[in-house]
Amino acid sequence: MGNTHWDDAGLPVLTDAERAGMRDFWDVYEENYDPIYEELMREVAQMPQFGAIVKRMPKEQLERQSREGRERGRAALLEGAWKPLLDDQRAQGAMYAAAGVRFREWFDLISGFNRLIVPALVKTYAADGDRLSRALLGFQRYIDVAMSVLGEAYLDTKEALIQKQQQAIQELSTPVLTVRDRMLLLPIIGVIDTRRARHLTQQLLQAIRANRAKVVVMDITGVPAVDSKVANHLLQTVEAARLMGATVVVTGLSADVAQALVTLGVDLQGLNTVGDLQGGLEEAERALGYRLALAGDGAGGDGHGKGRGNDGHAVPMLED
C-alpha cells in the first residue's frame, strides 16, 4: 500500500524520525483542531456526495464522530495504538464507497487538510528548521497511512459492488423460463465466455432441480458466434443437465455456424439440435409424451388420432 511498510498485523512500520515527526505534527493539529475542523466541514458541505451525506447527519452524531476520531488519532500517533484508528478508517472507506462517494472527494478533503495544517506547522516550527522538516515528514507519513487504508477499503468495496452488478446482469441475460410442467426454456443472448458458461450451467441445473424438469430447450439464436470454445461450453452444459435427468434440445444453430463447426472439427454428436425455436418446442413436447394435434375439430379429434380445436391452431395432447 503506497510507500508505507506494514507488519504482519497490518500496522504501519515507522522509523524513529517518522514517529517523532508524527508527534510534532499532532501537537500542532491539537492546538488548531477546532478551526481546522470547522473549515473542513464547510468545504465538505460543498462537495456533491460528501456534502449530501453530512447534511443528513444529526449535529450530535457529527460531534461524536469528531471526538472519537480525535481520540483514536491521538492514541495512534502519540502512543502507537494504530489498530482502532485503522479499523475506523477502513470502515469509513467501505461505507462511503457503498454510498457512492467518488474517491476524488477524498483527495479534495486531504488537499483541504493539507492547505490548513501546513501553514500552522510552518508558523510553529519556523525557528527550528530540523523540527519543521521532521513534522512535515510525520504529517506526510500519516497521510500515506490513512490514504492507503482508506483506498484499499474503498476499492475492495467497489469491486464487490461491481461483481454483484455483473452477477445481476448475468442472471438477467440468461433467464431460465418455465414453459410448462417439467419443460424449461433457456434463451441465450450475447457472447458466451468461460465465466458466463459456468454461471449459465449452475443456473440451469438449479432450475432443473427446482422444477423437476425433464426437457430443456436451449435457444442460441442470440449468440453472435459459436466457435469451438463456445460449442464445448454448450456440450458441457448439456452433459451436466443429462446427469440431472433432463434432455436438452438446442435450437438456433444456423447452417453457416454448423458448417463452420464441422470445418473446425467440433464433435456435435452429443447435441440434440433443431433448426428453430418452434421446432425445438415441438421436439420437447414429444419428449414429454405430448403430440401436436391439429386444431379445428374440437376436443374429440378426427378419428385418426388428431385432436382439433375450434380456433384452427395446433394444441398439445397427451398420447394415449
C-alpha positions in Angstrom: 0.0 0.0 0.0 1.8 3.1 -1.2 5.3 3.7 0.2 4.3 2.6 3.6 5.7 -0.7 5.1 3.3 -2.9 7.1 3.9 -5.6 9.6 2.1 -9.0 9.7 -0.7 -7.5 11.9 -1.4 -4.8 9.2 0.1 -2.0 11.2 2.5 0.6 9.7 6.2 0.2 10.3 7.7 3.6 11.1 11.2 4.9 11.8 12.1 6.8 14.9 12.2 10.1 12.9 8.7 9.4 11.4 7.2 8.7 14.9 8.8 11.8 16.3 7.6 13.8 13.3 4.0 12.5 13.8 4.1 13.6 17.4 5.2 17.1 16.4 2.5 17.2 13.7 -0.1 16.1 16.2 0.8 18.7 18.8 0.1 21.4 16.3 -3.0 19.7 15.0 -4.4 19.5 18.5 -3.7 23.2 19.1 -5.6 24.2 15.9 -8.1 21.4 15.8 -11.3 23.4 16.2 -10.7 26.0 13.4 -9.4 23.3 11.1 -12.3 21.0 11.7 -14.8 23.9 11.2 -13.2 24.9 7.9 -13.1 21.4 6.6 -16.7 20.9 7.4 -17.6 24.0 5.4 -15.6 22.6 2.5 -17.2 19.1 2.8 -20.7 20.8 2.7 -19.8 22.0 -0.8 -18.9 18.5 -2.1 -21.7 16.7 -4.0 -21.5 13.3 -2.4 -19.8 14.0 0.9 -22.0 17.1 1.4 -25.2 15.3 0.8 -24.3 12.6 3.4 -23.1 15.1 6.0 -26.2 17.3 5.7 -28.4 14.3 6.6 -26.4 13.5 9.8 -27.5 15.0 13.1 -25.2 17.5 14.7 -24.8 15.2 17.8 -23.6 12.4 15.5 -21.1 14.6 13.8 -19.7 15.9 17.1 -19.4 12.4 18.5 -17.6 11.1 15.4 -15.2 14.1 15.5 -14.5 13.5 19.2 -14.0 9.7 18.8 -11.8 10.2 15.7 -9.7 12.7 17.6 -9.2 10.3 20.4 -8.2 7.5 18.0 -5.8 9.8 16.2 -4.1 10.8 19.4 -3.8 7.2 20.6 -2.2 6.2 17.2 0.3 9.0 16.8 1.3 9.6 20.4 1.0 6.1 21.8 1.4 3.8 18.8 -2.0 2.3 19.2 -2.9 2.2 15.5 -5.5 -0.6 15.2 -8.6 1.4 16.4 -7.8 4.2 14.0 -7.1 2.0 11.0 -10.2 -0.1 11.7 -12.3 3.0 11.7 -10.7 4.3 8.5 -11.3 1.0 6.8 -15.0 1.1 7.8 -15.3 4.7 6.6 -13.7 3.8 3.2 -16.2 0.9 2.8 -19.2 2.9 3.9 -18.6 5.9 1.7 -17.8 3.7 -1.3 -21.1 1.9 -0.8 -22.8 5.3 -0.6 -21.4 6.3 -4.0 -18.8 8.9 -2.8 -16.2 9.4 -5.5 -12.6 8.8 -4.4 -11.8 12.2 -5.9 -13.6 13.8 -3.0 -11.3 12.0 -0.5 -8.4 13.7 -2.3 -10.2 17.0 -2.2 -10.7 16.6 1.5 -7.0 15.7 2.1 -5.9 18.7 -0.1 -8.0 20.9 2.1 -6.5 19.5 5.3 -3.0 19.9 3.8 -3.8 23.6 2.9 -4.8 24.3 6.5 -2.3 22.3 8.6 1.0 23.1 6.7 0.9 26.9 7.4 0.3 26.0 11.1 3.3 23.7 11.1 5.5 26.3 9.5 4.3 29.0 11.9 5.0 26.8 15.0 8.4 25.4 13.9 9.7 28.3 11.7 12.6 28.9 14.1 13.7 25.2 14.1 14.2 24.0 10.5 15.1 20.5 11.5 12.0 20.1 13.6 9.8 21.6 10.9 11.2 19.1 8.4 10.5 16.3 10.8 7.0 17.5 11.5 6.3 17.7 7.7 7.7 14.2 7.3 5.4 12.9 10.1 2.4 14.6 8.6 3.2 13.1 5.2 3.6 9.6 6.6 0.3 9.9 8.5 -1.5 10.9 5.2 0.2 8.0 3.4 -1.0 5.5 6.0 -4.6 7.0 6.1 -5.0 7.1 2.3 -3.5 3.6 1.9 -6.1 2.1 4.3 -9.0 4.2 3.0 -8.1 3.5 -0.6 -7.8 -0.3 -0.1 -11.2 -0.5 1.7 -12.8 1.8 -0.9 -11.5 -0.3 -3.9 -12.4 -3.6 -2.2 -16.0 -2.4 -1.7 -16.3 -1.0 -5.2 -15.0 -4.3 -6.6 -17.6 -6.2 -4.6 -20.4 -3.9 -5.8 -19.2 -4.4 -9.4 -19.2 -8.2 -9.0 -22.8 -8.1 -7.6 -23.9 -5.9 -10.5 -22.2 -8.3 -13.0 -23.9 -11.2 -11.4 -27.3 -9.5 -11.6 -26.7 -8.7 -15.3 -25.7 -12.3 -16.0 -28.9 -13.5 -14.3 -31.0 -11.1 -16.3 -29.2 -12.1 -19.6 -29.7 -15.9 -19.0 -33.2 -16.4 -17.6 -34.5 -19.9 -17.2 -38.2 -19.9 -18.1 -40.8 -22.5 -17.3 -42.8 -23.3 -20.5 -45.0 -26.0 -19.0 -44.7 -28.6 -16.3 -41.2 -30.2 -16.5 -40.2 -28.2 -19.5 -37.8 -25.2 -19.4 -36.7 -22.7 -22.0 -33.2 -21.1 -21.8 -32.8 -18.3 -24.3 -29.1 -17.3 -24.5 -28.2 -13.8 -25.8 -24.7 -12.4 -26.2 -21.2 -13.7 -26.0 -20.5 -16.9 -24.0 -17.2 -16.9 -22.2 -15.9 -19.4 -19.6 -17.2 -17.4 -16.6 -20.7 -16.9 -18.1 -20.8 -20.5 -19.2 -20.1 -21.7 -15.7 -22.8 -19.4 -14.3 -25.3 -20.5 -17.0 -24.7 -24.1 -16.2 -25.2 -23.6 -12.5 -28.4 -21.6 -13.0 -29.8 -24.2 -15.4 -29.0 -27.1 -13.0 -30.7 -25.3 -10.1 -33.8 -24.7 -12.3 -33.9 -28.3 -13.4 -33.8 -29.5 -9.8 -36.3 -26.9 -8.6 -38.8 -27.6 -11.4 -38.0 -31.4 -11.7 -37.6 -30.7 -15.4 -37.3 -33.5 -17.9 -36.5 -31.4 -21.0 -34.8 -28.1 -21.7 -34.9 -26.1 -24.9 -31.7 -24.1 -25.2 -32.1 -21.4 -27.9 -28.8 -19.9 -29.1 -30.2 -17.7 -31.9 -28.9 -14.6 -30.0 -25.4 -15.9 -29.7 -23.4 -13.9 -32.2 -20.7 -16.5 -32.8 -20.4 -20.2 -32.0 -16.8 -21.4 -32.2 -15.2 -24.5 -30.8 -14.8 -23.0 -27.4 -18.5 -22.0 -27.2 -19.5 -25.4 -28.5 -17.5 -27.1 -25.8 -19.2 -25.0 -23.2 -22.6 -26.0 -24.6 -21.6 -29.7 -24.7 -20.6 -29.5 -21.0 -23.8 -27.8 -20.1 -25.9 -30.4 -22.0 -23.9 -33.3 -20.3 -24.4 -31.7 -16.8 -28.2 -31.4 -17.5 -28.3 -35.1 -18.7 -26.7 -36.2 -15.4 -29.5 -34.3 -13.7 -32.1 -36.4 -15.7 -33.0 -33.7 -18.3 -32.8 -33.8 -22.0 -31.5 -30.7 -23.8 -32.7 -29.6 -27.2 -30.5 -26.9 -28.8 -32.1 -24.5 -31.3 -31.0 -21.6 -33.3 -27.9 -23.3 -34.8 -27.7 -21.8 -38.3 -26.4 -23.6 -41.4 -23.4 -21.3 -41.6 -22.5 -21.9 -38.0 -23.0 -25.7 -38.3 -20.7 -25.8 -41.3 -18.1 -23.7 -39.6 -18.1 -26.0 -36.6 -17.7 -29.1 -38.8 -14.8 -27.4 -40.5 -13.2 -26.8 -37.1 -13.7 -30.5 -36.3 -16.1 -29.9 -33.3 -17.9 -33.1 -32.4 -21.6 -32.2 -32.1 -22.9 -35.7 -31.7 -23.7 -35.0 -28.1 -26.1 -32.2 -29.1 -29.7 -32.8 -30.0 -30.2 -29.8 -32.4 -33.3 -28.5 -34.1 -33.3 -25.6 -36.6 -35.6 -23.0 -34.8 -37.2 -22.4 -31.5 -40.7 -23.5 -32.7 -39.3 -26.8 -33.8 -37.4 -27.2 -30.6 -40.5 -26.7 -28.5 -42.4 -29.3 -30.6 -39.5 -31.7 -30.1 -39.6 -31.0 -26.3 -43.4 -31.7 -26.3 -42.8 -35.0 -27.9 -40.1 -35.9 -25.4 -42.6 -35.3 -22.6 -45.2 -37.6 -24.2 -47.3 -34.9 -25.9 -48.2 -34.9 -29.5 -49.2 -32.0 -31.7 -52.9 -32.1 -32.7 -54.4 -30.0 -35.5 -56.9 -27.5 -34.3 -60.4 -27.0 -35.6 -62.5 -30.2 -35.0 -63.0 -29.9 -31.2 -61.6 -32.0 -28.4 -62.9 -35.2 -29.8 -60.5 -35.4 -32.8 -61.0 -36.6 -36.3 -60.9 -40.4 -35.7 -57.3 -40.7 -36.8 -55.6 -39.7 -33.5 -55.6 -36.0 -34.2 -57.4 -33.7 -31.9 -58.7 -30.4 -33.4 -59.7 -27.2 -31.5 -62.1 -24.6 -32.7 -59.5 -21.9 -33.5 -57.5 -23.5 -36.2 -54.3 -23.7 -34.1 -52.3 -26.8 -33.1 -52.8 -27.8 -29.5 -50.8 -30.3 -27.5 -52.5 -33.6 -26.5 -51.2 -36.4 -24.3 -50.5 -39.7 -26.1 -53.0 -42.4 -25.2 
